[in-house]
Amino acid sequence: MDIGAFQRMINERYGTRDRQRGTPATFMWLIEEVGELATALAGDDAANKEEEFADVLAWLFTLANINDVDMEKAIQKYTSNRIEGFK
């Protein structure tokens, strides 16, 4: 599945509820999932790491959806070979 298809699928399944929740509450869900990922990364459970990476990605795409950000377009800064320097 490509990035655009994943974003559309997340929107189709959860978009109405996500928009009702709004950006601040959705952002808090994302941060909670990032915390769970941090905990998983400190352990040895590969399946848990995989699950938490997926959760973080899904919540990030949810935030993008409710803020009208096309993630495929957004990542062009990394896929277009126009990156200058390092952070």
C-alpha positions in Angstrom: 0.0 0.0 0.0 1.4 3.4 -0.9 1.3 6.5 1.4 -1.6 8.1 -0.4 -3.7 5.0 -0.2 -2.9 4.6 3.5 -3.9 8.1 4.3 -7.2 7.7 2.4 -7.9 4.4 4.2 -7.3 6.1 7.6 -9.6 8.9 6.6 -12.4 6.6 5.3 -12.3 4.5 8.5 -11.8 7.1 11.1 -12.2 10.6 9.5 -15.6 11.6 10.9 -14.7 10.7 14.5 -11.2 12.1 14.2 -12.5 15.5 13.0 -15.1 15.5 15.9 -12.2 14.9 18.4 -10.2 17.8 16.9 -6.5 18.5 16.7 -5.6 19.1 20.3 -7.1 15.8 21.5 -5.7 13.9 18.5 -2.3 15.3 19.1 -2.4 14.0 22.7 -3.3 10.5 21.4 -0.3 10.7 19.1 2.0 11.7 22.0 0.6 8.8 24.1 1.5 6.4 21.2 5.0 7.9 20.9 5.4 7.2 24.6 4.3 3.6 24.1 6.8 3.3 21.2 9.6 4.6 23.4 8.7 2.0 26.0 8.6 -0.7 23.3 12.0 0.4 21.9 13.5 -0.1 25.3 12.4 -3.8 25.3 13.0 -6.9 23.3 9.5 -7.6 22.1 9.7 -7.2 18.3 6.0 -7.7 17.8 5.2 -4.9 20.3 7.7 -2.6 18.5 6.0 -3.3 15.2 2.6 -2.6 16.7 3.7 0.7 18.3 5.3 1.9 15.1 2.1 1.3 13.2 0.1 3.1 15.9 2.3 6.2 15.7 2.1 6.2 11.9 -1.7 5.9 12.0 -2.1 8.7 14.5 0.3 10.9 12.5 -1.8 10.4 9.4 -4.9 11.1 11.4 -3.5 14.5 12.4 -2.6 15.1 8.8 -6.1 14.3 7.6 -7.9 16.6 10.1 -5.5 19.4 9.2 -5.8 18.9 5.4 -2.2 17.9 4.9 -1.5 15.6 2.0 1.3 13.4 3.4 2.4 12.2 0.0 3.0 15.8 -1.0 4.5 16.7 2.4 7.2 14.0 2.1 8.3 15.3 -1.3 10.9 17.3 0.6 12.6 14.0 1.3 11.9 12.2 -2.0 12.8 14.9 -4.5 16.5 15.0 -3.8 16.2 18.7 -2.7 17.3 18.1 0.8 20.1 20.5 1.8 22.2 19.9 4.9 21.4 17.8 8.0 19.6 18.5 11.2 
